[in-house]
Amino acid sequence: MDRWFASTQPNRLYVHSATSHGASSNVRKDLIHGFPQKTIFDSLDENDLEFGIYYQNIPTTLFFKSLRKLKNVVKFHSYALKFKLDAMLGRLPNYVVIEQRYFVSNIPKLKG
C-alpha cells in the first residue's frame, strides 16, 4: 500500500522556496509554465554564495522560473560526470542540490 500523503512537486517547491506558491498537486501546465517565487538560490546569488545542482536526468528545480535564466545554466551539472570529481577536488559550491534519478529505481518495494 502506498503511504504518500501529498503531491510530490509542491513539496519540492516548498523545500527550495518555503512556499508551494499555492500549488497543492502536480498540475502539468503550471509546472511547465514555471513558478515565480523567490528561492534559496536567489538568496544565495544575492549574497555572492555559489550553488550547484547536480542532476541525474530531469532537474525539477527548473520548475522555478528564476533558475531558467541564462546566467544559471552553469549551475547545472551532470551528477554522473561531475559530482564525484568536484567533491574529490574540493570544488563543490556553498550549497549543493543532488536531484534524484526519476522514473528508474532498482530499490525493491517494501512489503507490508
KABELQUI-V966907 format. One record per backbone hydrogen bond with DSSP energy under -0.5 kcal/mol. CO is the residue of the C=O (numbers start at 1). NH is the residue of the N-H. If there is no record, write none. Layout:
co:CO nh:NH
co:CO nh:NH
This chain:
co:7 nh:11
co:8 nh:12
co:9 nh:13
co:10 nh:14
co:11 nh:15
co:12 nh:16
co:13 nh:17
co:14 nh:18
co:16 nh:40
co:20 nh:23
co:24 nh:7
co:25 nh:27
co:26 nh:28
co:27 nh:30
co:27 nh:31
co:28 nh:32
co:29 nh:33
co:30 nh:34
co:35 nh:65
co:39 nh:43
co:40 nh:44
co:41 nh:45
co:42 nh:46
co:43 nh:47
co:44 nh:47
co:44 nh:49
co:45 nh:48
co:50 nh:95
co:52 nh:54
co:52 nh:97
co:53 nh:55
co:53 nh:77
co:54 nh:99
co:55 nh:79
co:57 nh:59
co:58 nh:60
co:59 nh:62
co:60 nh:63
co:61 nh:64
co:63 nh:35
co:63 nh:65
co:64 nh:67
co:65 nh:68
co:66 nh:69
co:69 nh:72
co:70 nh:73
co:72 nh:75
co:73 nh:76
co:75 nh:53
co:77 nh:55
co:78 nh:82
co:78 nh:83
co:79 nh:83
co:79 nh:84
co:82 nh:86
co:83 nh:87
co:84 nh:88
co:85 nh:89
co:86 nh:91
co:86 nh:92
co:87 nh:90
co:95 nh:52
co:97 nh:54
co:97 nh:99
co:100 nh:102
